[in-house]
Amino acid sequence: MRIDILTLFPEACEPFLSASILGRARQAGHVTIVCHNIRDYSTDPHKKVDDRPFGGGPGMVMMCQPIFDAVETVEKIDSTPARRLLLCPQGRKLDQRFVEDLARSPRLMLIAGHYEGFDDRVRDGLAVEEVSIGDYVLSGGEAAAMVIADAVVRLMPGALGHDESAVEESFSVPASARDAGEQAVCLEYPQYTRPREFRGMAVPDILLSGDHARIRAWRAEQAMKRTQDRRPDLLGGS
Ligand code: 6GU
């Protein structure tokens, strides 16, 4: 998979993209991620990328020209057509199902804006899908681009080191439900590591029992209990 990130702040993105699982996945060749500075595509003598809104109002609006040229030029770097995602609070809200769909695409282009938003002709003229990462407002799309890149890349085969971890955890369909063809999603069961006791808190005995069938059943029950307690909405309830 290839991910192109269009941003005014590539230097803010690079360190995140080079750390941990993402950094390793890039080095191992599971994914190619390239950041592009939208400002480099401005034809303005002062490399201007934003301007005051027509009709008045506060703040600045991202201009069409640098974004159109950036998208069209970066698109041509590779022959694979990119799924273009415009990051903005008005977009379709990201969830694990959406992430899984994005992970099937051979190429993503993440377009991060800043200031008060994009000239609306970016939406009409560039065949973008608008994506939001939640119901709150960020000052720019970079953090959202990092969220999407992280969530997608960790689903690439081999990216996590061992492939079961991606499917058994919070928000992925549990193996039992997948086998049954159900659409249920669950939060993750509680996890523990050494020591067996810490500040008087003991690890549940069952996890030390070596009885893998009972451990599996306990985890499934705990995951369901947690989901019922904390996120009943995930179970189709209230
Ligand atoms: Cl994708 N962009 C901005 N600026 N704010 C957001 C967002 C994106 N998703 C949630 N809030």
Boltz pocket constraint, residues with backbone or C-beta under 6 A from the ligand:
constraints:
  - pocket:
      binder: B
      contacts: [[A, 86], [A, 87], [A, 88], [A, 89], [A, 113], [A, 131], [A, 132], [A, 133], [A, 134], [A, 135], [A, 136], [A, 137], [A, 138], [A, 139], [A, 140], [A, 141], [A, 144]]
      max_distance: 6.0
